[in-house]
Amino acid sequence: MSPLFDNATKAQKRTEERKFYSIPIEFIARGFIHNGILLNISPGGAFVEYEKMFKVGEKMSLSIPFSRVKKHLNVAGEVIRNSPQGFAVKFLKKGKKMQAFV
């Protein structure tokens, strides 16, 4: 499969609008606190810029800051993809809180 077709297929699978950011976040994985950069988010997941890879299926907890309400939203997620730039995570629970924040 060509990379262009693969990217088009991924875009077609997305049903929720993504918002693009470049903000620092903390997340807990493998029992440690890590720092990354949130690059985009939707009610269903996010992409985090990070220098190390995680196993697909690995669970983590993310603390996502939202400046307009001056709060952090803590969400559980699962790694679904890695890239040289970071990793994509899907949120394990979709709730009204996440939809309101995003």
Helices and strands as residue ranges (DSSP letters): H 3-13, E 19-29, E 32-42, E 45-49, E 59-66, E 71-83, E 86-91, H 96-101
